[in-house]
């Protein structure tokens, strides 16, 4: 008898939830230790290659100045996604686990959904960090950016706030808030692993569509800020999973717009 068969169904569901929760806690713990240690700069977006040992390693490896920082940044982003976003997808994972619970490959299928979900967010992270690097490169060559950096941060905050009121935000949020319809529309069991992975990717893309603007706020307050990560993760989890979560769109949007406007007022400091 397999271990899966020996464990009652209720116990297996609890185990699956516990494993995802443990993964999220482990990610938070790793990020906290990373941010508090001597390599904190590698979980943030500035200054990839300004440390002596790391700079030497980058020079020693072919294309190391590009590939190694990208790999470390990718690892940091995956940890942030595991910490911030996996708790928000627990309802969908729990529902999918109940649907496939009688299959011998149920654990593999749940893993495929998780992998697809993380992959969608990883792709967004790569694009976001690439755009951030382009802005920073341009800023080093522009006196205007040096003198008006707060305007860039304000634009991100105001843009994120206005996105809270957009039709795209509403449509994507509704997909995230209705896991039963989302799963049943995409799971047929004819090509299990491919369907499970695609289910995770699709859900990840809708979550990106719902939360990308809030995630960009991390580039204003600091990608490695554990406190802000917790706050934004709480907002996104509440929006997706709580009965009254959709009502947060308005107060969060107003707060972000007000913050962005205040940031460029005379005498204001971030």
C-alpha positions, 0 to 999 in steps of 0.5 A, a space after each residue: 500500500 502506498 503512503 498516499 493510500 494509507 493517509 485518509 483523504 481529509 489528512 491528505 488535504 490538510 497535508 497539502 495545505 500544510 506543505 504549501 503553508 510551510 513553503 511560504 513560511 520557509 520563503 519568508 524566513 529565508 528572505 528575512 535572514 537574507 535581508 538581515 545578512 551581509 548579502 542583503 543587496 542581492 535581494 534588492 534591485 540596486 548595486 548587483 556587482 558592487 561587492 568585491 567577491 561577487 564582482 570578481 566572480 562575475 568577471 571570472 565567469 563568461 557573461 557572469 556580469 549579466 548571468 549571475 546577477 540575473 540568477 540571484 535576482 531570479 532566486 530572490 524573486 521566486 522567494 518573494 513570490 512563494 512568500 507573498 503569492 502562494 498563500 493567496 492561491 491556497 483556495 484554488 490549490 485546495 479545490 484542485 486537490 479535492 478534484 484529483 484526490 482519487 488519482 494516484 498522481 494527485 500530488 504531481 498534479 498539484 505540484 504542476 499547478 504550483 509550478 505553472 503559477 510560479 512560472 507566470 509570476 517569474 516571467 513578470 518578475 524578469 520583465 519588471 526587473 528589466 524595466 527597472 534596470 533600464 530606468 536606472 541606467 537612463 537615470 544615471 545619464 540624465 540630470 533630470 532623473 537625479 533631481 526629480 527621482 521622486 516624480 518617478 516614484 510618484 508616477 508608479 504610486 499614482 499609476 498603481 492607485 488608478 489601476 485599482 479602479 480599472 476594468 482589467 483589475 476587476 475582471 482579473 480579480 473576479 477570476 481569482 475570486 472564483 476558483 471553482 469556475 476557473 478550475 472546472 473550465 480548464 480541467 478535463 483530465 484528458 492530458 493531466 499534467 499539461 492541463 494542470 500546468 496550464 491551469 497554474 499558468 492561467 491562474 498566475 496570469 490572471 493574478 499578475 493582471 490583478 496584482 502587477 501594479 501593487 507588486 510594482 510598488 515594491 520598487 518604490 518602497 524597496 524590493 527587499 523590505 520585509 515589512 512592505 512585502 507583508 503589508 502588500 501580501 495581506 492586501 492581495 490575499 484579502 482582495 482575492 479570498 475574503 468575502 469583502 475583499 473586492 471592496 478594498 479596491 477603492 480605499 487602496 487605490 485612493 491611498 496610493 494616489 494620495 501617497 503619490 501626490 504627496 510624494 512630490 509636494 514641497 517638504 515631503 520625504 519618503 
